[in-house]
Amino acid sequence: MMNKKPNINLGEAKGRRILDRVEGFATSVGPKTSFTGAMGGAGHCIVYGCVEGDCDIDGTLVIAEGGRWIGGIVANNVLIAGQVEGSLVAREKMEIISTAHIRGKLTSRMIAIAEGAVHEGELQMDDVTRFADRRDAGSVE
């Protein structure tokens, strides 16, 4: 089991981010590794390499910066810092980091997309959740 969290800049919102709830990863696809086929099961998974296929994971899936996924993704939580070509479904929450490049449909109850991230495709939120921006109120009028 890989217990080290990836070095992904998530900002200062501790406790609200997907990785704040991940203790370790049951499955890891290394940076020089490629995997083709279906993936499923329970536990958190992180991808530094390349995966071609579909997955249904009862846990959190992280596509790290430099990682690539081609195919459909279904997981409880999804964090993307790398590249994805295919549909993504997060049962709970999805985070798209500034280094991400996604081509495909995104579906989740909660989706956070960082400035600089690229998404080409459809976006569907099951239940829209509004939140107040925590930046200085005086900086933008």
C-alpha positions as CSV (number, residue, x, y, z in Angstrom):
1,M,0.0,0.0,0.0
2,M,1.3,3.4,-0.9
3,N,0.7,5.7,2.1
4,K,2.3,8.9,0.7
5,K,-0.1,11.6,-0.5
6,P,0.7,13.1,-3.9
7,N,2.3,16.5,-4.0
8,I,-0.6,18.5,-5.5
9,N,-1.1,22.1,-4.6
10,L,-4.7,22.3,-3.3
11,G,-4.6,25.8,-1.8
12,E,-5.5,26.6,1.8
13,A,-9.0,25.1,2.3
14,K,-8.0,22.3,4.7
15,G,-10.7,19.9,5.7
16,R,-12.8,20.5,2.6
17,R,-10.6,18.8,0.0
18,I,-10.8,15.3,-1.2
19,L,-7.2,14.4,-0.1
20,D,-7.9,15.6,3.4
21,R,-10.0,12.4,3.9
22,V,-7.6,9.9,2.2
23,E,-5.3,8.0,4.6
24,G,-3.4,6.1,1.9
25,F,-3.9,4.4,-1.4
26,A,-4.7,0.7,-1.8
27,T,-3.8,0.8,-5.5
28,S,-1.1,2.8,-7.3
29,V,-0.2,2.9,-11.0
30,G,3.4,4.1,-11.2
31,P,4.7,6.9,-13.5
32,K,6.3,4.4,-16.0
33,T,3.5,1.9,-15.8
34,S,0.6,1.5,-18.3
35,F,-2.5,-0.6,-17.6
36,T,-5.2,-1.8,-20.0
37,G,-8.4,-3.3,-18.8
38,A,-11.3,-2.8,-16.3
39,M,-10.5,-1.8,-12.8
40,G,-12.9,-2.1,-9.8
41,G,-13.1,-2.7,-6.1
42,A,-12.9,-0.8,-2.8
43,G,-10.1,1.4,-1.6
44,H,-8.4,4.6,-2.8
45,C,-6.4,4.5,-6.1
46,I,-3.8,6.9,-7.5
47,V,-2.6,7.0,-11.1
48,Y,0.8,8.5,-12.1
49,G,1.1,6.5,-15.3
50,C,-1.4,5.6,-18.0
51,V,-4.6,3.6,-17.8
52,E,-6.8,2.6,-20.7
53,G,-10.2,1.2,-19.6
54,D,-13.2,1.7,-17.4
55,C,-13.4,1.7,-13.6
56,D,-15.9,1.6,-10.8
57,I,-14.2,2.3,-7.5
58,D,-15.7,2.4,-4.1
59,G,-13.2,5.0,-2.9
60,T,-11.3,8.0,-4.1
61,L,-9.5,8.0,-7.5
62,V,-6.7,10.5,-8.1
63,I,-5.2,11.1,-11.5
64,A,-1.9,12.8,-10.5
65,E,-0.1,15.4,-12.6
66,G,1.6,13.5,-15.5
67,G,-1.0,10.7,-15.2
68,R,-3.4,9.8,-18.0
69,W,-6.7,7.9,-18.1
70,I,-8.5,6.9,-21.3
71,G,-12.0,5.5,-20.6
72,G,-14.9,5.9,-18.3
73,I,-14.4,6.6,-14.6
74,V,-16.9,6.0,-11.8
75,A,-15.8,6.5,-8.1
76,N,-17.0,8.0,-4.9
77,N,-14.6,11.0,-5.2
78,V,-12.4,12.0,-8.1
79,L,-9.4,14.4,-8.1
80,I,-7.9,15.2,-11.5
81,A,-4.5,16.8,-11.9
82,G,-3.5,15.0,-15.1
83,Q,-5.2,14.1,-18.4
84,V,-8.5,12.3,-18.9
85,E,-10.3,11.3,-22.1
86,G,-13.7,9.9,-21.2
87,S,-16.7,10.3,-19.0
88,L,-16.2,10.9,-15.2
89,V,-18.8,10.2,-12.6
90,A,-18.1,11.1,-8.9
91,R,-20.8,9.9,-6.6
92,E,-19.9,12.5,-4.0
93,K,-17.3,15.1,-5.0
94,M,-15.0,16.0,-7.9
95,E,-12.0,18.3,-7.9
96,I,-10.3,19.5,-11.0
97,I,-6.8,20.9,-10.3
98,S,-5.2,23.7,-12.5
99,T,-2.9,21.2,-14.3
100,A,-5.8,19.0,-15.4
101,H,-6.9,18.6,-19.1
102,I,-10.2,16.7,-19.5
103,R,-12.1,15.8,-22.6
104,G,-15.4,14.3,-21.7
105,K,-18.6,14.6,-19.6
106,L,-18.3,15.4,-15.9
107,T,-21.1,14.3,-13.5
108,S,-21.2,14.8,-9.8
109,R,-23.1,16.4,-6.9
110,M,-20.2,18.7,-6.2
111,I,-17.6,19.9,-8.7
112,A,-14.8,22.3,-8.1
113,I,-12.7,23.4,-11.1
114,A,-9.5,25.4,-10.5
115,E,-8.5,28.4,-12.6
116,G,-6.2,27.1,-15.4
117,A,-7.8,23.7,-15.7
118,V,-9.1,22.7,-19.2
119,H,-12.4,20.9,-19.7
120,E,-13.8,20.1,-23.1
121,G,-17.2,18.6,-22.8
122,E,-20.5,18.6,-20.9
123,L,-20.9,19.3,-17.2
124,Q,-23.8,17.9,-15.2
125,M,-24.4,18.5,-11.5
126,D,-27.1,16.4,-9.8
127,D,-27.8,18.8,-6.9
128,V,-26.4,22.3,-7.3
129,T,-24.7,23.5,-4.1
130,R,-24.0,27.3,-3.9
131,F,-21.1,28.5,-1.8
132,A,-19.7,32.0,-0.9
133,D,-16.3,32.9,-2.4
134,R,-13.9,33.4,0.5
135,R,-11.7,35.9,-1.2
136,D,-11.5,39.5,0.1
137,A,-14.9,41.1,-0.5
138,G,-13.2,44.4,-1.2
139,S,-11.0,43.2,-4.1
140,V,-13.9,42.7,-6.5
141,E,-17.0,44.9,-6.7
